C-alpha cells in the first residue's frame, strides 16, 4: 500500500475501494488501456464433466451409501438408467456426470443432503 510511512494513517478497506473505483472511473473516462494501467485477470471455468465408467458410477453411488433406487431418485433418473450405467449398457449424459462430479468432490455434503431428504414412510407400531 502506498504511503505506509510511520507518520501516515493506513486507509480503511472502504477508503481503498473508493480510491480504486475513482481511479478506474478516471481511466475509463480518459480511454486509457485498462490492461496497461491495472492488473487484470481473466478467469475461465473448466466444468467439463468426467466420462463415467460403470465402475465410477458404482463408486459414486457407494460414496453416498445409496441403493440404485435411492441414487436414481437423487439424480432424477430411473432405476433402469442407473442399472444400465453400472452394467455399461448406457453412459450417463453430461448433466448427470456433472452432478456425480460434484458428489465425488463433496461426498459428505451430499450424504447430508440425502439424509435430510429422507422421509419416514409407513411407520408401524411395535406391539
mmCIF file of the C-alpha atoms, coordinates in Angstrom:
data_MODEL
# 
_entry.id   MODEL 
# 
loop_
_atom_site.group_PDB 
_atom_site.id 
_atom_site.type_symbol 
_atom_site.label_atom_id 
_atom_site.label_alt_id 
_atom_site.label_comp_id 
_atom_site.label_asym_id 
_atom_site.label_entity_id 
_atom_site.label_seq_id 
_atom_site.pdbx_PDB_ins_code 
_atom_site.Cartn_x 
_atom_site.Cartn_y 
_atom_site.Cartn_z 
_atom_site.occupancy 
_atom_site.B_iso_or_equiv 
_atom_site.pdbx_formal_charge 
_atom_site.auth_seq_id 
_atom_site.auth_comp_id 
_atom_site.auth_asym_id 
_atom_site.auth_atom_id 
_atom_site.pdbx_PDB_model_num 
ATOM 1   C CA . UNK A 1 1   ? 0.000   0.000   0.000   1.00 0.00 ? 1   UNK A CA 1 
ATOM 2   C CA . UNK A 1 2   ? 1.257   3.469   -0.880  1.00 0.00 ? 2   UNK A CA 1 
ATOM 3   C CA . UNK A 1 3   ? 2.108   5.793   1.994   1.00 0.00 ? 3   UNK A CA 1 
ATOM 4   C CA . UNK A 1 4   ? 2.860   3.195   4.622   1.00 0.00 ? 4   UNK A CA 1 
ATOM 5   C CA . UNK A 1 5   ? 5.354   5.535   6.273   1.00 0.00 ? 5   UNK A CA 1 
ATOM 6   C CA . UNK A 1 6   ? 5.358   5.785   10.051  1.00 0.00 ? 6   UNK A CA 1 
ATOM 7   C CA . UNK A 1 7   ? 3.604   9.192   10.063  1.00 0.00 ? 7   UNK A CA 1 
ATOM 8   C CA . UNK A 1 8   ? 0.757   8.317   7.660   1.00 0.00 ? 8   UNK A CA 1 
ATOM 9   C CA . UNK A 1 9   ? -2.501  6.656   8.665   1.00 0.00 ? 9   UNK A CA 1 
ATOM 10  C CA . UNK A 1 10  ? -3.493  3.473   6.904   1.00 0.00 ? 10  UNK A CA 1 
ATOM 11  C CA . UNK A 1 11  ? -6.588  3.728   4.723   1.00 0.00 ? 11  UNK A CA 1 
ATOM 12  C CA . UNK A 1 12  ? -9.591  1.642   5.632   1.00 0.00 ? 12  UNK A CA 1 
ATOM 13  C CA . UNK A 1 13  ? -10.680 -1.041  3.196   1.00 0.00 ? 13  UNK A CA 1 
ATOM 14  C CA . UNK A 1 14  ? -13.636 1.160   2.274   1.00 0.00 ? 14  UNK A CA 1 
ATOM 15  C CA . UNK A 1 15  ? -11.357 4.098   1.524   1.00 0.00 ? 15  UNK A CA 1 
ATOM 16  C CA . UNK A 1 16  ? -9.107  1.898   -0.596  1.00 0.00 ? 16  UNK A CA 1 
ATOM 17  C CA . UNK A 1 17  ? -12.093 0.596   -2.567  1.00 0.00 ? 17  UNK A CA 1 
ATOM 18  C CA . UNK A 1 18  ? -13.424 4.101   -3.174  1.00 0.00 ? 18  UNK A CA 1 
ATOM 19  C CA . UNK A 1 19  ? -9.995  5.306   -4.302  1.00 0.00 ? 19  UNK A CA 1 
ATOM 20  C CA . UNK A 1 20  ? -9.626  2.287   -6.587  1.00 0.00 ? 20  UNK A CA 1 
ATOM 21  C CA . UNK A 1 21  ? -13.048 2.801   -8.161  1.00 0.00 ? 21  UNK A CA 1 
ATOM 22  C CA . UNK A 1 22  ? -12.297 6.508   -8.640  1.00 0.00 ? 22  UNK A CA 1 
ATOM 23  C CA . UNK A 1 23  ? -9.051  5.569   -10.404 1.00 0.00 ? 23  UNK A CA 1 
ATOM 24  C CA . UNK A 1 24  ? -10.923 3.063   -12.575 1.00 0.00 ? 24  UNK A CA 1 
ATOM 25  C CA . UNK A 1 25  ? -13.608 5.623   -13.453 1.00 0.00 ? 25  UNK A CA 1 
ATOM 26  C CA . UNK A 1 26  ? -10.939 8.150   -14.410 1.00 0.00 ? 26  UNK A CA 1 
ATOM 27  C CA . UNK A 1 27  ? -9.169  5.601   -16.626 1.00 0.00 ? 27  UNK A CA 1 
ATOM 28  C CA . UNK A 1 28  ? -12.442 4.637   -18.314 1.00 0.00 ? 28  UNK A CA 1 
ATOM 29  C CA . UNK A 1 29  ? -13.340 8.275   -18.983 1.00 0.00 ? 29  UNK A CA 1 
ATOM 30  C CA . UNK A 1 30  ? -9.910  9.047   -20.441 1.00 0.00 ? 30  UNK A CA 1 
ATOM 31  C CA . UNK A 1 31  ? -9.936  5.959   -22.665 1.00 0.00 ? 31  UNK A CA 1 
ATOM 32  C CA . UNK A 1 32  ? -6.731  4.541   -21.135 1.00 0.00 ? 32  UNK A CA 1 
ATOM 33  C CA . UNK A 1 33  ? -5.837  0.934   -21.872 1.00 0.00 ? 33  UNK A CA 1 
ATOM 34  C CA . UNK A 1 34  ? -7.026  -0.744  -18.670 1.00 0.00 ? 34  UNK A CA 1 
ATOM 35  C CA . UNK A 1 35  ? -4.710  -3.714  -19.234 1.00 0.00 ? 35  UNK A CA 1 
ATOM 36  C CA . UNK A 1 36  ? -1.693  -1.418  -19.013 1.00 0.00 ? 36  UNK A CA 1 
ATOM 37  C CA . UNK A 1 37  ? -2.968  0.580   -16.059 1.00 0.00 ? 37  UNK A CA 1 
ATOM 38  C CA . UNK A 1 38  ? -4.353  -2.205  -13.853 1.00 0.00 ? 38  UNK A CA 1 
ATOM 39  C CA . UNK A 1 39  ? -3.570  -5.812  -13.079 1.00 0.00 ? 39  UNK A CA 1 
ATOM 40  C CA . UNK A 1 40  ? -6.304  -7.685  -14.903 1.00 0.00 ? 40  UNK A CA 1 
ATOM 41  C CA . UNK A 1 41  ? -7.210  -11.357 -14.665 1.00 0.00 ? 41  UNK A CA 1 
ATOM 42  C CA . UNK A 1 42  ? -9.437  -13.388 -16.888 1.00 0.00 ? 42  UNK A CA 1 
ATOM 43  C CA . UNK A 1 43  ? -10.952 -16.433 -15.280 1.00 0.00 ? 43  UNK A CA 1 
ATOM 44  C CA . UNK A 1 44  ? -12.470 -19.356 -17.102 1.00 0.00 ? 44  UNK A CA 1 
ATOM 45  C CA . UNK A 1 45  ? -14.291 -22.241 -15.524 1.00 0.00 ? 45  UNK A CA 1 
ATOM 46  C CA . UNK A 1 46  ? -13.366 -25.708 -16.650 1.00 0.00 ? 46  UNK A CA 1 
ATOM 47  C CA . UNK A 1 47  ? -16.561 -27.572 -15.861 1.00 0.00 ? 47  UNK A CA 1 
ATOM 48  C CA . UNK A 1 48  ? -16.273 -30.309 -18.434 1.00 0.00 ? 48  UNK A CA 1 
ATOM 49  C CA . UNK A 1 49  ? -17.625 -33.408 -16.727 1.00 0.00 ? 49  UNK A CA 1 
ATOM 50  C CA . UNK A 1 50  ? -15.666 -36.619 -16.421 1.00 0.00 ? 50  UNK A CA 1 
ATOM 51  C CA . UNK A 1 51  ? -16.695 -39.541 -18.568 1.00 0.00 ? 51  UNK A CA 1 
ATOM 52  C CA . UNK A 1 52  ? -18.176 -42.091 -16.191 1.00 0.00 ? 52  UNK A CA 1 
ATOM 53  C CA . UNK A 1 53  ? -17.375 -45.771 -16.499 1.00 0.00 ? 53  UNK A CA 1 
ATOM 54  C CA . UNK A 1 54  ? -19.636 -48.367 -14.879 1.00 0.00 ? 54  UNK A CA 1 
ATOM 55  C CA . UNK A 1 55  ? -17.096 -48.691 -12.049 1.00 0.00 ? 55  UNK A CA 1 
ATOM 56  C CA . UNK A 1 56  ? -17.078 -44.915 -11.436 1.00 0.00 ? 56  UNK A CA 1 
ATOM 57  C CA . UNK A 1 57  ? -20.884 -44.808 -11.297 1.00 0.00 ? 57  UNK A CA 1 
ATOM 58  C CA . UNK A 1 58  ? -20.908 -47.636 -8.702  1.00 0.00 ? 58  UNK A CA 1 
ATOM 59  C CA . UNK A 1 59  ? -18.149 -45.920 -6.709  1.00 0.00 ? 59  UNK A CA 1 
ATOM 60  C CA . UNK A 1 60  ? -20.040 -42.628 -6.726  1.00 0.00 ? 60  UNK A CA 1 
ATOM 61  C CA . UNK A 1 61  ? -23.216 -44.347 -5.553  1.00 0.00 ? 61  UNK A CA 1 
ATOM 62  C CA . UNK A 1 62  ? -21.117 -46.091 -2.901  1.00 0.00 ? 62  UNK A CA 1 
ATOM 63  C CA . UNK A 1 63  ? -19.861 -42.743 -1.592  1.00 0.00 ? 63  UNK A CA 1 
ATOM 64  C CA . UNK A 1 64  ? -23.464 -41.978 -0.687  1.00 0.00 ? 64  UNK A CA 1 
ATOM 65  C CA . UNK A 1 65  ? -24.151 -45.464 0.645   1.00 0.00 ? 65  UNK A CA 1 
ATOM 66  C CA . UNK A 1 66  ? -27.261 -45.468 -1.530  1.00 0.00 ? 66  UNK A CA 1 
ATOM 67  C CA . UNK A 1 67  ? -29.150 -48.230 -3.279  1.00 0.00 ? 67  UNK A CA 1 
ATOM 68  C CA . UNK A 1 68  ? -29.665 -47.923 -7.021  1.00 0.00 ? 68  UNK A CA 1 
ATOM 69  C CA . UNK A 1 69  ? -33.240 -46.821 -6.328  1.00 0.00 ? 69  UNK A CA 1 
ATOM 70  C CA . UNK A 1 70  ? -32.218 -44.036 -3.927  1.00 0.00 ? 70  UNK A CA 1 
ATOM 71  C CA . UNK A 1 71  ? -29.311 -42.947 -6.148  1.00 0.00 ? 71  UNK A CA 1 
ATOM 72  C CA . UNK A 1 72  ? -31.602 -42.808 -9.195  1.00 0.00 ? 72  UNK A CA 1 
ATOM 73  C CA . UNK A 1 73  ? -34.156 -40.729 -7.300  1.00 0.00 ? 73  UNK A CA 1 
ATOM 74  C CA . UNK A 1 74  ? -31.416 -38.396 -6.052  1.00 0.00 ? 74  UNK A CA 1 
ATOM 75  C CA . UNK A 1 75  ? -30.080 -37.860 -9.602  1.00 0.00 ? 75  UNK A CA 1 
ATOM 76  C CA . UNK A 1 76  ? -33.542 -37.553 -11.119 1.00 0.00 ? 76  UNK A CA 1 
ATOM 77  C CA . UNK A 1 77  ? -33.253 -40.587 -13.378 1.00 0.00 ? 77  UNK A CA 1 
ATOM 78  C CA . UNK A 1 78  ? -34.872 -44.025 -13.435 1.00 0.00 ? 78  UNK A CA 1 
ATOM 79  C CA . UNK A 1 79  ? -33.538 -47.071 -11.617 1.00 0.00 ? 79  UNK A CA 1 
ATOM 80  C CA . UNK A 1 80  ? -33.243 -48.740 -15.026 1.00 0.00 ? 80  UNK A CA 1 
ATOM 81  C CA . UNK A 1 81  ? -30.966 -45.906 -16.172 1.00 0.00 ? 81  UNK A CA 1 
ATOM 82  C CA . UNK A 1 82  ? -28.626 -46.305 -13.170 1.00 0.00 ? 82  UNK A CA 1 
ATOM 83  C CA . UNK A 1 83  ? -28.596 -50.073 -13.696 1.00 0.00 ? 83  UNK A CA 1 
ATOM 84  C CA . UNK A 1 84  ? -27.688 -49.600 -17.374 1.00 0.00 ? 84  UNK A CA 1 
ATOM 85  C CA . UNK A 1 85  ? -24.878 -47.191 -16.447 1.00 0.00 ? 85  UNK A CA 1 
ATOM 86  C CA . UNK A 1 86  ? -23.464 -49.666 -13.945 1.00 0.00 ? 86  UNK A CA 1 
ATOM 87  C CA . UNK A 1 87  ? -23.666 -52.532 -16.443 1.00 0.00 ? 87  UNK A CA 1 
ATOM 88  C CA . UNK A 1 88  ? -22.063 -50.491 -19.223 1.00 0.00 ? 88  UNK A CA 1 
ATOM 89  C CA . UNK A 1 89  ? -25.156 -50.724 -21.408 1.00 0.00 ? 89  UNK A CA 1 
ATOM 90  C CA . UNK A 1 90  ? -25.533 -46.927 -21.453 1.00 0.00 ? 90  UNK A CA 1 
ATOM 91  C CA . UNK A 1 91  ? -23.412 -43.958 -20.451 1.00 0.00 ? 91  UNK A CA 1 
ATOM 92  C CA . UNK A 1 92  ? -24.586 -41.061 -18.289 1.00 0.00 ? 92  UNK A CA 1 
ATOM 93  C CA . UNK A 1 93  ? -25.460 -37.798 -20.019 1.00 0.00 ? 93  UNK A CA 1 
ATOM 94  C CA . UNK A 1 94  ? -23.183 -34.823 -19.309 1.00 0.00 ? 94  UNK A CA 1 
ATOM 95  C CA . UNK A 1 95  ? -25.583 -33.245 -16.778 1.00 0.00 ? 95  UNK A CA 1 
ATOM 96  C CA . UNK A 1 96  ? -25.643 -36.458 -14.728 1.00 0.00 ? 96  UNK A CA 1 
ATOM 97  C CA . UNK A 1 97  ? -21.841 -36.636 -14.951 1.00 0.00 ? 97  UNK A CA 1 
ATOM 98  C CA . UNK A 1 98  ? -21.561 -33.052 -13.656 1.00 0.00 ? 98  UNK A CA 1 
ATOM 99  C CA . UNK A 1 99  ? -23.783 -33.956 -10.699 1.00 0.00 ? 99  UNK A CA 1 
ATOM 100 C CA . UNK A 1 100 ? -21.699 -37.060 -9.987  1.00 0.00 ? 100 UNK A CA 1 
ATOM 101 C CA . UNK A 1 101 ? -18.528 -34.935 -10.248 1.00 0.00 ? 101 UNK A CA 1 
ATOM 102 C CA . UNK A 1 102 ? -19.930 -32.681 -7.521  1.00 0.00 ? 102 UNK A CA 1 
ATOM 103 C CA . UNK A 1 103 ? -20.856 -35.684 -5.376  1.00 0.00 ? 103 UNK A CA 1 
ATOM 104 C CA . UNK A 1 104 ? -17.307 -37.011 -5.713  1.00 0.00 ? 104 UNK A CA 1 
ATOM 105 C CA . UNK A 1 105 ? -15.828 -33.597 -4.804  1.00 0.00 ? 105 UNK A CA 1 
ATOM 106 C CA . UNK A 1 106 ? -18.013 -33.141 -1.713  1.00 0.00 ? 106 UNK A CA 1 
ATOM 107 C CA . UNK A 1 107 ? -19.381 -36.534 -0.652  1.00 0.00 ? 107 UNK A CA 1 
ATOM 108 C CA . UNK A 1 108 ? -20.052 -35.512 2.973   1.00 0.00 ? 108 UNK A CA 1 
ATOM 109 C CA . UNK A 1 109 ? -22.243 -32.647 1.808   1.00 0.00 ? 109 UNK A CA 1 
ATOM 110 C CA . UNK A 1 110 ? -24.309 -34.907 -0.436  1.00 0.00 ? 110 UNK A CA 1 
ATOM 111 C CA . UNK A 1 111 ? -24.619 -37.642 2.187   1.00 0.00 ? 111 UNK A CA 1 
ATOM 112 C CA . UNK A 1 112 ? -26.018 -34.949 4.493   1.00 0.00 ? 112 UNK A CA 1 
ATOM 113 C CA . UNK A 1 113 ? -28.386 -33.702 1.752   1.00 0.00 ? 113 UNK A CA 1 
ATOM 114 C CA . UNK A 1 114 ? -29.561 -37.232 1.075   1.00 0.00 ? 114 UNK A CA 1 
ATOM 115 C CA . UNK A 1 115 ? -30.121 -37.859 4.782   1.00 0.00 ? 115 UNK A CA 1 
ATOM 116 C CA . UNK A 1 116 ? -32.049 -34.586 5.123   1.00 0.00 ? 116 UNK A CA 1 
ATOM 117 C CA . UNK A 1 117 ? -34.219 -35.575 2.179   1.00 0.00 ? 117 UNK A CA 1 
ATOM 118 C CA . UNK A 1 118 ? -35.135 -38.982 3.618   1.00 0.00 ? 118 UNK A CA 1 
ATOM 119 C CA . UNK A 1 119 ? -38.687 -39.245 4.927   1.00 0.00 ? 119 UNK A CA 1 
ATOM 120 C CA . UNK A 1 120 ? -40.068 -41.961 7.150   1.00 0.00 ? 120 UNK A CA 1 
ATOM 121 C CA . UNK A 1 121 ? -42.622 -43.989 5.222   1.00 0.00 ? 121 UNK A CA 1 
ATOM 122 C CA . UNK A 1 122 ? -45.328 -46.258 6.657   1.00 0.00 ? 122 UNK A CA 1 
ATOM 123 C CA . UNK A 1 123 ? -44.152 -46.303 10.256  1.00 0.00 ? 123 UNK A CA 1 
ATOM 124 C CA . UNK A 1 124 ? -45.552 -49.295 12.113  1.00 0.00 ? 124 UNK A CA 1 
ATOM 125 C CA . UNK A 1 125 ? -46.112 -49.507 15.829  1.00 0.00 ? 125 UNK A CA 1 
ATOM 126 C CA . UNK A 1 126 ? -44.495 -52.368 17.645  1.00 0.00 ? 126 UNK A CA 1 
ATOM 127 C CA . UNK A 1 127 ? -46.890 -54.452 19.665  1.00 0.00 ? 127 UNK A CA 1 
# 
